[in-house]
Amino acid sequence: TFADGSDKTFKQGQTDGLEFTNAATLSPAVDGATINYSSSDESIAVVDNNGAVLVDASKIGSTTITASYAGNDSYTESSAKYTITITPNTTGDGTEKNPYTVADAIALNAAGTLPSDSVYVKGVISKIDKIDTSFGNATYYISDDGTTTSQLEIFRGNNIGNAKFTSEDQLLPEWTVTVKGVLTLYGKTLEMGQGNYITSIVKPSVNVPTITGTTAFLDNTTVTITADEGCFIKYTKDGSDPVSSTTATTSDKNTVTFDLKATTTVKAVALDANAEMSSAVEQTFTKLDESNAISVADALTTADGTTVLVKGIVTRTDAYNSKYTNLNYYLADAAADNELEVYRGMGLKGADITSADDIARGDEVYVYGTLTTYNKTTKEFAASSIILKQTKAEEKTSITAAGWATYVTARSVDFSKTSDVKAYTVAYSATDDAITLTPVTAVPGNTAVVLKGNQGDYTFTTTTDADAVSDNNLKFYTKATKVAKAKTVYILANNNGTVGFCPATVGSTVPAYKGYLSISGGTSAKNFFALDGTATGINSIAADKANGRDV
């Protein structure tokens, strides 16, 4: 055993304590025994046959010092070890009283010596990515000097005292913060992982103004610069210093708004009534062209971390939840193509999603954001991508000479605004083994109805005033789906001039967004439900509608 068996740690560049003797002994003692010493990396430390060690702290690394005894006729061989590690010469030690700097965190990462436990890091907020009041967290960046050079990402952290963020003005650039959390490497990005929180905040005497607007745009973007009450703003739109530039514009108010139609770097400072000035803040707004857009197919093979503009058709959306300001939806180049998920996407030009109708099936969109792969399998846009252009799909369908059709709305529709067409929901009664049609006027998006009208093409009027329907057994699939059980899926068909619902064959495929009558458990004994207000059991109708014709 060594006299001191503990591991030793030195900082890179350290000059004291680099020479010491740490001899090993045998227990019990063995007369005439020879103990040999070795170092696994002599560029870090060397050891002589007396256990005397000389450490070279000029570079980061580690070595294992081993003392070994070969054994004799009475005793078996044995050994003892300890490790010498040279760590980066950090300014802080990661404690609350002496937090790491951002440079310290970067050096620890470069050396491959990131601590596994929570540490404290102090820095100046250089950029705020998003303060999400829905989840109460913020993603932002800190650096040692407040610039965007050599930043550390603080990912989805909480406010001071581990409280939730409740407004977007609770954190601003140029504030000095100390953050507690675990340093981690996400891909190639050094960050403080989710679950971190601020332990202290120091605000400057004059806060920097905020510059907001859609940072990537196709046609134009509206920029707003906002300073604290009682302050005014100096700004430039050519990337020059707003303090000294002859092109600077001075506003006598604390808010200024303007439009941009070309790629522009905006810089601004705020000044208070005593001419005290904030640090400068800047934001670049980049004009893109529709020709820059790639297809969904290309996006699905593009490397993670790439920021792209993708043109696609919305194939489906997840259910809208009014608690959140974003929406999950899916894109494809065509209806049947492979899909690209847009995870927690924002609306047009970054606007909040406030309605289920903001994004709907069939819309053509240009989406701008960063690609990633979820769980190593699902290619998607990372959270907070934005729509730069949106062409909303029309609500339209055709009715054949049979006079009936099923239809699944994409947005809320008011059928009363279209002449010669009536819309109905369909309820199934297991007790009576019968269906009942109920007329409806306005229904929400993603609602299946049956339509009655003259032969022709129809375009329907959307509405913002539609209540959810109840007792409706008309359903639909969001993807083409094979029928798994007999007499559970009934599709609309024309049987010799009589229109109604008949069961689809097991194994047949129901297209996405094709309305069908759903009867759970296959409990109906009937092969046909006519759309004349009654249910009939015409046993001569084949179960797979072989004698019927889809309408």
N, C-alpha and C positions, 0 to 999 in steps of 0.2 A: 504494500500500500504506500501511496505517496504521503509525505508529511502534510501536504494540503491537496486533497483530492478534488477540490472544486474547480470548475471551468474558469478561465480568465478572459476578460474582455478589455480591449484597448481601442482607443479612437485613432483613426487614421491621422498621422502627423504627430501623435503624442511622442514626447521625448523623455518623460520621467517614468521610472519603474519598469523599464524594458529589460533590465538584467536582474535575475534572481536565481536562487538555487532552491530546487524542490526535489529533494532526494527521496528515493523509495527504500523501504526496508522489508525484510522477510519476517513473517511471524508464523512459527517460531524462527529464531535466528539460525542460520546455517553457516557453520565455520567454513571459510574459504569460498563461499558462494560469490559468483560474479553476476551483477545486475547490469544488463545492457539497456541503453536508452536510444530512442529514435524519434525523429519528427517526420510526419507524413508529408509535409511541405516545407522544405528548408528555406524557401523564399519568404516564408512568414516567420519562422523561428528555427533556431538550431539548438541542440542540446548535447552536452558532453557526457562522458562516462561517470561523472559525479552528480549528474542531474542539474548542472548549471545551464540556464537557458538565456539566450539572447534573442530578443524579439525585434523584427524589422517592421515597424508600423507605417511604412511608406505606401503600402497598398492594402486594399480591402481583401479579406479572405480569411481562411481558418486552417488550422493544422491540428493534428492529434499527436500529443506527446505520449509515448508508450515506454513503460519500464517492463522488461521481461527477464525471467529466470528460466534457464533451460531445464532445470531439475537434475536429480541424481538418483542413486539407487534407492534412497529413502524417501525422496520427495518428488512429486510430479511437477511438471512445468507450470508456471503461473505468470500472470501479467496484470498491470494496472494502467489506466489511461486517464488523461484529462485533455480538454480542448482549449486552444487559444484562438480567439476570434478578433479580427480587426474590423471594426464597424466604421461607417462614415463619420466624419468629424462634424456632427450636427451642432447647431447653436443651442437648441433646446434638448430636453430629454423626454418630451411627450407627456409630462405631468401637467396638472392644472396650474401650478406655480411657475413652471418653466416649459410652456408648450413648444412643440416643434414649429419651425417656420415652414412655409411652402417649399423652400429650397431643401430643407431637411427631409421632407417627405419624398421629394423627387430623388434625392441622393440615396435614401433607404431603398427605394424601388430599384434604382439602377444597380445597387449592390446586391439585390435579391434578399434583403434583410428586413422586409416589411414586418412590423410586429403583428402578432395574431390577435392581441387584445385591443380594447379601445384605448385611444390616445387623444390628446388635445393638440389641435393645430390652430395657429393664429395667422390671420391674413386680412387683406383688404379686398372687399368685394369688387371684382373687376367686371363681372357680367352676370345678369340674371336671366336665366333661360325661361323659367316659368314658376309662378307662385300659384299653386292649384288650391283654391279655397274649397273645392269639392272634397278633396282628400286631406286638406290641411297641411300640405307639405310644399317645399320649394326646392327646385334644382337651380343651382347657381355656381359661380366660380370665384375662387379667391387667389390672389397672388401676393407676393411680398411688397410690391410697389403699386398695386392697384391697376396695372396695365394688363393687357390680354396675353402678355408673354409669360411663359412658365407658370401656367395656371394649374390649380387643383380643382377638379369637379366635386362639388358637394351635392350628392344625388338624393333627391327626395327627403330632405332633412326637415326637422321640426324647428319651431321658433325657440326663443330663449326659455329655459326651464322645461324643455320638452313639450311646450304647449303647441297647439295647432295654429297654423296661419289662418286668419279670418278675413284679411283684406290684402290687396296687392301693394299697399304702401307701407307695410310693416318691415320691408327690407329694401334698401336702396344701394346702388353702387357708391363706392368710396367709404362705406361704413366699415370699420374694423371689427372683426368678429373672431371669437375663439369658439371652435367647434369640437365636440367630443363624438368620436365614432371609430369605426374600424377602417383602416386604409386597405384598399383592395385593388387588384388589377382586373378591370372588366375588358376583355379583349386586349387592346393595346392602350386603353385609357386608364390612367391612375385616378382613382376617385375615393371619396369617403362614402362607404356604402349606405344604403337605405337604413333608417333607424337612428341616424345621427341627429344631434340637436345642438343648438347654440347655447353656450354657457355665459358669454358676455358680449356686449355690443358697445362700441364707442363711435358716436356720430360726429362728423365734422361740423364746424360752426355754420357753414353754408352747404346744404346738401346739393349734390350734382342734380341737374335736371334730368328728367326721363325723356327718352326719344322713342316713340311708339309708331307702329305702322307695319304693314305687311312687307317684310324684308326682301321677299322675292315676288315679282309681279309680272303680268303679261302686258297689260295696257297702261295702267297707272296705279299709283298707290298714294294714299293720304297719310301725311306725316304730321304728328302732333308732338310738340316739345312743351313740357310742363315743368315749372319750377315751384318752389314753395310759395305760399301767400306772402305778399310784400316784396317779392323778388322780381327782377326782370331778367331777360334772356339776351345773350349775344350768340349768334350762330352763323355758320358758313355752310354753303352747299357745294363747295369745291374741295373739301378735305383739308383746307388750310386752318391755321390756328385762329380760333375766334377772338382771341385777345389782341393779337397784333395784326391780323390780316386787314387789308384795305377793302376786302370784299365782304367783311362781316356786316350782318344786319342786326340792329338793336331793336328789341321790342319793349315797349313801355308797359307791357302786361306780363303776367306770369305764365301765359299760355299762348302759343302761336301754332297755327295750322296752315299747311300748304300741300299742294299736289306735286308729285314727281312723275315724269314720263320717260326718264332715262336713268341709267345706273348712276348713283350719286352717293357720295360719302358726306354725311351731315355731322358737324361737330358743334358743340354748344357748351356754354358756361352759364351759371346763374350768379347774379350779383344782388346783394341786399341793399338797403337804403344807405348803409354806411360804406358802400363800395367794396365790402368784403366779397371775395370771389371764390366760387367753388372750383374744384378741379374740372378739367374738360372731359366731356363724354362724347363718344362718337358711335355712329351706326351707319353701315353701308347698306343701301337698298339696290338690289340687282334686278335689272330688267331682263326678262327671258323672252324667248320667242316660241311660238307653238312648234316650230320646226325643231326645237331642242328636245321635245318630248320623245320618250321611248315607248315602245309597246309594253303591254303586260307580259308578253312572252319573253321579251328581253329583260324586263325587270326581275323575272323569276330566276334568271341566271346571272344577275349582277351581284358583285361582291358585297357582303355586309359592310355597313359603314359608309356606303356611297350615297350621296345626296343627289336625287334625280327628280325630274319632272316626268310623270307617267300619264299618258292618255288612255282612258279605258271607259267601259260601260259598267255601271253599277248593276251587278247581278242579283244582289240581295242585301238586306240590312238586318242586323240584330235588333232585338226589341229596344225601343227608346225608353230611357229612364230619366224622368225630369230632375232627378237628384244630381245628374251629371251634365256637363257642358260639352260632351263629346259623344261620338257614336262609332261603334264597330260596323264596318261595311266591307263589301267585297267587289273587286274589279275583275273584268276579263276583256279580251279583245272582241269576243263574240259570246253569245249566250252559253254555248256548250264548251267553251275553252276552259283551261285551267285557271284557277282564281288566285288573285293576290289580295291578302287581307289588309285592310287599312285599320290598324288598331288604335282605338280612341282618337279618331280623326276629328279635326275641327272643321267648321263650315267654310263658306265662301270668304276668301281673304282673311282667314283666321278667326272669323266670328264664332261665337258660342252656338252650339246646337240647342235650339229652344223648342223644337217641335219634331215629331216623327216624320213630318213632311219635308223637312229641310233637305234631306237626301233620300232619294227613292230609287227603286228598281227602274232601270231603263235610262237613267240620266247619263249623259256624256260628261265626263269630268276630266280636268287636268289637275293632278294631285302632286304636290311638291313636299318632299320630306326625305328622311333617311331610311334606307332599307336595313333590315336585320332578319335573323332567322330565330324563331321562337322554338325552344326545346329541341333544337337541332333538326326540326322537320318542317316547320311552317314558315315560308318566306312571307314577310309582311312589312308594311310601313311601321316604323316605330311610332310611339305615342306622339301626338301633337302635330302630325302632318296637316297641311292646309290645302284647300281647294282654291286654285287660282282662276279657274274658269268652269262654269257649269251651265250646261244646256239641259233644262228639265224636259223629261219625256212627256209626251202627250198621253192622256188617258183615252185610248181609243180601241175599238174592236169591230168585228163584223158579225152580222147575224145572217144566217143562210135562209133559204126559202122555207125551211122547216119552221122558222119563226121563233126559235129559242136558242139561247147560248149561255154557257157559263162564263163568268168573268171574275178575275181577281184584281182588285184595285191596287195601284201602287201608292197613290196618295188619296187623301179624303176626296170623295166625289159626291156631287149633288145631282142625282139622276133626274130630278124634277125639272132641271134646266134644259133637258134634251127631249124634244117632242118625239112621239111615236115609240117610246121605249119605256117599259116598266121594269123595275128591279124587285127581286124577292129574295128573302132568306128561306131556307128549307129546314123544317124541324121534323125529326123522326120520333115516333112514339113506339117504343117496344111493346107496350101494352096492346095497342091497336094494330101493330105492324103496318103502320101507314105514315104518310108524310103530309105535312101541312105547309102551304106557301103563305108567307106573310109579306105584304108589300112594304118596301122601305124607300126612303128618298135619299137622305144623306148618310153615307157610311164612311168609317175611317179607312185609311190605307191598309193594305194587306187583309182585306175582307173579301170572302168569296160570296158571290150572288149568282142567281140565275136571271137572265134577261129575256123579256118577251117583246117582240117588235117586228116591224116589217123588214124584209130583206134589205140589206144595205150596210154601209160603213158608217160608224158613229164615233164622234169625238165628244167626250164628256167634260163638264165644267168642274174644276176643283173647288174646294171650299175649305174654310177654316172652322166651320161650325158643323161638326159631325160627332154624334155620340156612338160609343161602342154598341154593337148589336149583341143580343143575347139569344139563347135557344136556337142556334144555327148549326146544323149538322153538315153544312157545306164546308169542306176543308181543302187544303192544297199542300203540296210538298214544295220545299225550296230547292230541291234537286230532283232530277229524274229518279224515280224510285220504283222498284219491282214490287208487285202485289204479293204479299206473303201468305194471306189466308183468304179462303173463299168467302164470298158474300160479306166482305168488310168494306170494299171500295166499289161504289156504283158510279158509273160515268154516264153522261148524257148521250142518248142515242135516238135515232129515228127508226122506229120499227113499222114499216109499211104505213107511214103517214101518222103514226102515233108517237109523240115525243115523250121520253121519260128516262128514268135512270135504270140501268141494268148492270149486273155485277161484272167486274173485270176478271179475266182469267188469272188464276194464280201463276205468277212468273211473268205476266205481261208488265210493261213499263208505263207508268203514268208520268207524263212530262212535268217538268217544274212549272209551278204556277198555273196548273190546269185544275179548275174547281171540280170536286167530286163529292158525292154523298157518302159520308162516313157512317157506318153502322158497326159499332164495336162488338167484337165477339162473334160476328157472323150469325146473329140470332134470328135474322129474318128468314122466313120460309119462302119468300116471294122472289121471282125472277125479274120483276118489272114493276116500277113505280111510275105511273103516268102523270104528266103535268096538267091534269085537268081538275085538280083539287081532291082527287081520290087516289087510293092505292089499289092496284089490281094485281092478281097473281096469274099471269098468262104463262102457263107451263110450257107452251110450245116455243117460247122464246129461249134460245140457247143461252146457257149461263155465261158464255164468253161473247155475247152479242153478235154471234155469227150471222144472225138474220137481221141485225140492226146496222145502222150506219151512224158513225160519229157525227155530231152536229156542232 
